[in-house]
Amino acid sequence: MDKKEQRKINSRLGQILVDEQKSIHFPRGLIGMERAKDFVLLQIKPDSPFYLLQNLENSRLGLLVADPFAFISDYQVHLGRTEERILQNPKASDLAIMVTMTIPQGCPEKATLNMTGPIVINISRRMGMQIAQSDPEMKTKIVLSELHQINGGIGKKS
């Protein structure tokens, strides 16, 4: 049995052991973090739609992200030919989509999902990129507490 390569990293969740084979390479970095290329996706709690996308080299570089489909079932991301090429022409079943979150300090009820800058990950190739969306019909930010009130509960479809 092969021993998986693991390494200890410091993260915003504390010191953790990560499997090197689960790292995700972002050839273009992320918006505002273009030089940071290698990350790991850490689930905050089991069965939670919330994750930390943590840089492997710098413990201060991490983004709170969420699975948008846990909140909005009809969310769509459009990939251009360039994005498909960079992600190595993935099948739809190989893609994971995440959206960044913002939680204002002291106001968790105002947490928002940023719908216009999704992070797309080719799971099988461990390759990702953030892809700006320009659909004028798309709501740019969604306040989770408002979604909860509209749908009668987070995760419920309208």
C-alpha positions in Angstrom: 0.0 0.0 0.0 1.4 3.4 -1.0 1.8 5.9 1.7 0.2 9.2 0.6 2.4 12.3 0.8 1.0 14.5 3.5 2.2 17.8 4.9 1.4 20.0 7.8 0.2 23.5 6.9 -1.0 26.4 8.9 -4.5 27.5 7.8 -7.2 29.9 9.0 -8.6 26.8 10.7 -5.4 26.1 12.6 -2.6 23.6 11.8 -3.8 20.7 9.7 -2.4 17.7 7.8 -3.3 17.8 4.1 -2.9 15.2 1.4 -0.5 16.6 -1.3 -2.5 14.7 -4.0 -5.5 16.8 -3.1 -3.9 20.1 -3.9 -5.5 22.2 -6.6 -3.3 24.2 -9.0 -4.5 27.6 -10.2 -2.3 28.6 -13.2 -3.5 32.2 -13.2 -4.0 32.4 -9.4 -7.2 33.9 -8.0 -8.5 37.5 -8.3 -6.4 39.6 -6.0 -4.0 36.6 -5.3 -2.5 36.1 -8.8 0.9 34.9 -7.5 -0.6 32.2 -5.2 -1.0 29.1 -7.3 -1.5 26.0 -5.1 -4.5 25.6 -2.8 -6.4 22.9 -0.9 -10.1 22.8 -0.4 -11.0 22.2 3.2 -14.6 21.5 4.3 -15.5 23.5 7.4 -17.7 20.8 8.9 -19.0 17.4 7.5 -22.0 17.8 5.3 -21.6 21.6 5.2 -21.7 23.6 1.9 -19.0 25.9 3.3 -15.3 25.4 2.6 -12.0 27.1 3.0 -9.8 27.4 -0.1 -6.5 27.6 1.6 -3.2 28.5 0.0 -0.5 25.9 0.7 2.4 28.3 1.1 0.9 31.3 2.9 -1.5 30.6 5.9 -2.9 34.2 5.5 -4.2 33.5 2.0 -7.5 31.7 2.2 -11.0 32.3 1.0 -14.3 31.2 2.5 -16.2 29.6 -0.4 -19.5 27.7 -0.7 -21.2 25.3 -3.0 -23.7 27.5 -4.7 -26.0 24.6 -5.6 -26.8 24.1 -1.9 -28.6 27.5 -2.1 -29.6 28.0 -5.7 -30.4 24.9 -7.9 -30.4 26.7 -11.2 -27.1 28.6 -10.9 -25.1 28.5 -14.2 -21.5 29.1 -15.0 -20.4 29.8 -18.6 -16.9 28.7 -19.7 -15.3 30.1 -22.8 -12.9 28.1 -25.0 -9.9 29.6 -23.3 -11.2 28.5 -19.9 -12.0 25.1 -21.2 -8.5 24.7 -22.6 -6.8 25.9 -19.3 -9.0 23.5 -17.3 -7.9 20.8 -19.8 -11.3 20.3 -21.5 -13.2 18.8 -18.6 -16.4 16.8 -18.7 -19.3 18.5 -16.8 -19.1 15.6 -14.3 -15.5 16.5 -13.5 -16.3 20.1 -12.5 -16.8 21.5 -9.0 -18.1 25.0 -8.7 -17.5 27.2 -5.7 -18.5 30.9 -5.0 -16.6 33.2 -2.7 -18.3 34.4 0.5 -18.1 37.6 2.5 -19.0 37.8 6.1 -18.9 41.3 7.5 -17.2 41.4 10.9 -19.7 41.2 13.7 -22.6 40.8 11.2 -22.9 37.1 10.2 -26.5 37.7 9.2 -25.2 39.8 6.3 -23.1 37.0 4.8 -23.2 37.1 1.0 -22.3 34.8 -1.9 -20.5 36.4 -4.8 -22.2 34.9 -7.8 -20.2 36.7 -10.5 -16.7 35.3 -9.8 -17.1 31.5 -9.4 -14.2 29.3 -8.9 -14.3 26.3 -11.3 -12.2 23.2 -10.5 -11.5 20.3 -12.7 -11.5 17.6 -10.0 -9.8 14.9 -12.0 -6.9 17.1 -13.1 -6.7 19.1 -9.8 -6.7 22.3 -11.9 -8.8 25.4 -11.2 -9.5 29.0 -12.1 -11.7 31.8 -11.2 -13.9 32.8 -14.1 -15.7 36.2 -14.2 -19.3 36.0 -15.4 -20.9 38.8 -17.3 -24.5 37.8 -17.6 -26.5 41.0 -17.0 -29.5 38.9 -15.7 -27.3 37.4 -12.9 -27.7 38.7 -9.4 -24.2 39.7 -8.4 -24.5 39.0 -4.6 -26.9 37.0 -2.6 -27.4 37.7 1.1 -27.8 34.3 2.8 -30.3 35.5 5.4 -32.6 36.9 2.6 -32.3 33.6 0.8 -33.3 31.8 4.0 -36.4 34.0 4.3 -37.4 33.6 0.6 -37.0 29.9 0.4 -38.2 29.1 3.9 -34.8 27.5 4.7 -31.3 27.4 3.4 -30.9 24.8 0.8 -34.6 24.6 -0.1 -35.5 25.2 -3.7 -38.0 27.9 -4.5 
